Amino acid sequence: MDQGNFSAPQIRNGAQYFVRIDKYFKNDRIYGSFYRTLLNYGAASAIPVFSALNNNWQRAFQVNYTHNFSPTTLNEAIFGANRVEGVLGSGAKDYSVPSIAVQGISTEAGQAFGVGFAQGDFIQHNYHWRDVLTHVRGTHTLKFGYEGWYGDDVEPFQGPWSQPTFNFDNLLALAQDSPHSENHVMYDPISGKPVLWSWDAASRTWGMFAEDTWKARKNLTLTLGLRWDDEGNPWSKSATTVFGNFYLGPGQTFQQQVANGFAKATHNALNHTLNNLLSPRAGFAWDIAGSGNTVLRGGFGLYNNWLTSANVQEEFRGSPPGPIIPTFTAGTATPPIFALGTGGKPPFGFTYPLLAGSPKCPTLGANGCLNSQGGIVGGNFGIGAINPNLKSPRAVIWSLTLERKLGANYSAAVGYSGSHGYSLVGGGDQAGVVSYGQDINAFAGDLIQHNSLSPTRLNPSFGSIAYTDNNRRSNYESVYFEFKGRFSRRGFFDASYTRSSSKDDGSAYPAEADPNQYYGPSPWDVPNRFSLTLNYQLPGLNGGKGTLGRVSGGWGISGTSIVQSGYPAMVWTTASFQGVCANPMNCPSPGNPWIGYGPRSGDYNADGDTSGTGVVGLDYPNVSNHSQGTSKNAFLSGAFSSGQFTRPTFGSQGNERANLFRSPNFMETDLNFYKDTALTERVNFQVRFEFFNIFNRVNLTSFDTNLADGSFGKATAQQLPRNWQIGGRITF
């Protein structure tokens, strides 16, 4: 099959308005600021009528009030608020074409046709307040504080959840209008009819802290702190926002508990608020010789990681008794209906498969289509769920740094830092993922055992159950070397090198797997990183006097340079299961079962799951070795060797170990040239020429590690090439 790459031109247009008020009184200071941000961005589609843009609006303001009670006592109070709204996938010329994904084609974030997340509107309000009292008593600097936050999550996602998504096994199936499955449409399980979906939930947190910075000796400073937090318990704000959680049932094994589990509505996400969270911390700074030339610093602390409102409550989207997202699969009594829509506004005029009156829901009972477990046998709709007794993930963090002054203008440092995370949540190490979870409603061999392309699952009342629990861990260690200094009075530089290792088992894995067997490099692990920062003001001519001095003076250069290893990668496949039988006729059937993989089969363990949180693949091949090409040419032509990956034993996972491959490395230098001109004694004008990736180094993006894609093993895109901008600023 011929294939090609389409590089979509990007647009990003924005405007920001800023107002600031700063007023000093005898013992008081009032500071206020207001931001208004308008942003319009997106990329062209390979098919122009599907090109759509994303529009964002934001208002943010902050008020800060500081009062001096005495020379030793000060209080600072802050209040901030913002409103963010964005409409995604707007302005396309055609919304009548559904979202279409074809196995082996990777375009438009995985879809071959359609707008995708069409006309999705999100709104968020955030309010934050804090008060800190500082008091100096002898050699102690004491701080006491209070902090609070309230935020909501409003999502009128009527468009995105009324545009169906069709999945095709290959291009031939698309040409024959023969989808493998259809989903992505919200149905009310009580009425059995499609419904326009919206969401409105909120949460609040608050905490207190105390800190003592003690000058124990002339050359020794100690810091002790203790923080207490209540991370809240998200709740539903509207009747249409149903928190439908899944609860484990009775059973001696975890699989039995899943099989006997049930779904029901709850007003709050958890059984109790996440409160009484204590976070002690300690640190020191020791001037070893008392001369200021050699300093040893260190610290240790216990940190509670806030599971945000979205992390927790968005698990319930698509969970009964709220609106659900059933999957309609080919070969079943309720197959997909592949047809065009007729309109440009939700629900876009699509014809949907019947739920009420179908074999999935032949009659409406007291709970509509739902059975006694709160699900629909054969509905195969995925749901999200959390342990109702979820705990706050925690991390112990420590560091130690030795710094030595070298001459009058330079210093060198060496440091060690580390951390250990525990009670982490499954799926929590995926970047850009709002809600977490690990499917628990699957078992290896399901499709083979039942001679089916649609999984029966442990609990047939539900499809996948993305369940969040505190069952993961992480570890991090690093050593770094730093050399920095000043160029007399004209500038500074700071160069550092970090050697580090980050490991965890926090991703999404096959349901039957012990996460610990996939403990390995974290998705963000960067073993080697070098960075350089500099700023230098050029000397002017004629001592800065006269016309020549004004023209030649005030010029400066600043910049950063970063060189780092590529991120870890894992090879998988998201291809669906395709089996073969001894006799191709009536395949499969009770007397003619699946006996092996078809030529394009994925889903190696035949559990019906092919992708998880963050669209990571859940099926791993056998790997003969973990070597790969690392040059630019290798990533462009294919980083792996022929025959390196093979299918595992029928109905099982392969032997691949977690994240032992590497994406392309990264190298970029950004430079800014600026000139300051004093217009008056109190007014300064600065013009800046900013160059990003000034050497135009080609930084390839993460390469394709999905065996189902035609571009497997290749990097098909790059980071931004060299670009520049000019700006001006007046300060007074």
Secondary structure, DSSP 8 states (H G I E B T S, - for coil): ---------EEEEEEEEEEEEEEE-SSEEEEEEEEEEEEEEEE--SSGGG-EEEEEEEEEEEEEEEEEEETTEEEEEEEEEEEEEEEEEES-S---S-EEEETT---TTT-SBS-SSTTEEEEEEEEEEEEEEEEEETTEEEEEEEEEEEEEEEE--TTTTTS-EEEESSHHHHHTT--SEEE---EETTTTEE----EEEEEEEEEEEEEEEEEEETTEEEEEEEEEEE----EE-STT--EEEEE--S-SSHHHHHHT-EEEEESBSSSS----EEEEEEEEEEESSSSSSEEEEEEEEEEE----HHHHHGGGTT-TTS-B---EETTSSS---------SSTTTT------BTSTTBSS-BTTBT--TTSS-TTT---EEEE-TT----EEEEEEEEEEEEETTTEEEEEEEEEEEEEEEETTTT-TT-SS--EE-S--TTHHHHTT-SS---SSTT-S-EEEE-EEEEEEEEEEEEEEEEE-TTSEEEEEEEEEEEEEE--S---TTS-GGGG-EE-TT--SEEEEEEEEEE---GGGG-HHHHHHHTTEEEEEEEEEE---EE--BB-----EEESSSTT-SBTTB-EEEE-TT---TT-SS--B-GGG-B-B--EES------SHHHHHH-SS-TTSEE--STTS-----TT-EE---EEEEEEEEEEEEESSSS-EEEEEEEEESTT----B-----BTTSTTTT----B---SEEEEEEEEE-
